[in-house]
Amino acid sequence: MAKQQKQKISDETVTTADAIAKANQRPGQTKEQTKLISAGIQKGIEQYKKQHKAKMREADKARKKQARQQSDKQVDAQESPQSTGSNKPQYLPWVLLGLSWIGFAAYVYSYSPN
């Protein structure tokens, strides 16, 4: 069988729990009752810390997953730039090529020895 390890409760938690228990102490309450209340408060604080740590781990995992997905999208965009743009044919290079040939023909025609 596996042994259960008793976790050490931090001094800060103990002092906080004691202060809360003493602040809420009722008249006629014994020291043992105050210690039991303090122990309950300590358990509550430790449980809260565990839950908070679990939430932070989950949030960190989600943040890392989102960052990983964004970096994957950026890598995909760099590998295939055509995939992010539209699939329409690119007319601009052909138009510029045609205009340059027309301009060249007009230049040659204007300076020909006719």
C-alpha positions in Angstrom: 0.0 0.0 0.0 1.1 3.5 -0.7 1.9 5.7 2.2 0.2 9.0 2.5 2.5 11.9 2.8 1.4 14.5 5.3 1.8 17.9 3.7 3.5 20.7 5.7 1.2 23.6 6.2 2.9 26.9 5.7 3.6 29.2 8.6 1.7 32.0 6.9 -1.4 29.9 6.6 -1.2 28.9 10.3 -0.8 32.5 11.5 -3.6 33.6 9.2 -5.9 30.9 10.4 -5.1 31.6 14.1 -5.7 35.3 13.6 -9.1 34.6 12.0 -10.1 32.1 14.7 -9.1 34.5 17.5 -10.9 37.4 15.9 -14.2 35.3 15.7 -13.8 33.8 19.1 -17.1 33.6 21.1 -17.3 34.3 24.8 -16.8 31.1 26.8 -15.1 29.3 24.0 -12.2 27.1 25.1 -8.7 27.0 23.6 -9.3 23.5 22.2 -12.4 24.8 20.4 -10.4 27.7 19.0 -7.7 25.3 17.9 -10.2 23.2 16.1 -11.7 26.2 14.4 -8.2 27.3 13.4 -7.5 23.8 12.0 -10.7 24.0 9.9 -9.7 27.4 8.6 -6.2 26.0 7.7 -7.8 23.2 5.8 -10.0 25.6 4.0 -7.1 27.9 3.1 -5.1 24.9 1.8 -8.0 23.6 -0.2 -8.5 27.1 -1.7 -4.8 27.2 -2.6 -5.0 23.8 -4.3 -8.0 24.9 -6.3 -6.3 28.1 -7.3 -3.2 26.3 -8.4 -5.3 23.9 -10.5 -7.1 26.8 -12.2 -3.8 28.5 -12.9 -2.4 25.4 -14.4 -5.4 24.9 -16.6 -5.3 28.6 -17.7 -1.6 28.3 -18.4 -2.2 25.1 -20.5 -4.9 26.9 -22.4 -2.7 29.9 -23.0 0.2 27.8 -24.2 -2.2 25.8 -26.5 -3.5 29.0 -28.0 0.0 30.4 -28.5 1.0 27.1 -30.2 -2.0 27.2 -32.5 -1.2 30.8 -33.5 2.4 29.9 -34.2 1.2 27.0 -36.3 -1.0 29.3 -38.3 1.9 31.7 -38.9 4.1 28.8 -40.1 1.4 27.7 -42.4 0.9 31.2 -43.7 4.7 31.5 -44.4 4.9 28.2 -46.2 1.9 28.8 -48.5 1.3 32.5 -49.1 -1.2 31.7 -51.9 -3.4 29.8 -49.5 -4.2 32.9 -47.5 -5.0 35.1 -50.5 -7.8 34.7 -52.9 -7.5 32.2 -55.7 -8.2 34.8 -58.4 -5.6 35.0 -61.2 -3.1 37.7 -60.9 -3.7 40.2 -63.8 -1.4 43.0 -62.7 1.8 41.4 -63.9 0.3 40.5 -67.3 -1.1 44.0 -67.7 2.2 45.6 -66.9 4.0 43.3 -69.3 1.5 44.2 -72.1 1.9 47.9 -71.4 5.6 47.7 -71.5 5.5 45.9 -74.9 3.1 48.5 -76.2 5.3 51.3 -75.0 8.4 49.6 -76.5 6.6 49.2 -79.9 5.5 52.8 -79.8 9.0 54.0 -79.1 10.5 51.9 -81.9 7.8 53.0 -84.3 8.2 56.7 -83.5 12.0 56.6 -84.1 12.0 54.4 -87.1 13.4 56.0 -90.4 10.1 56.2 -92.3 
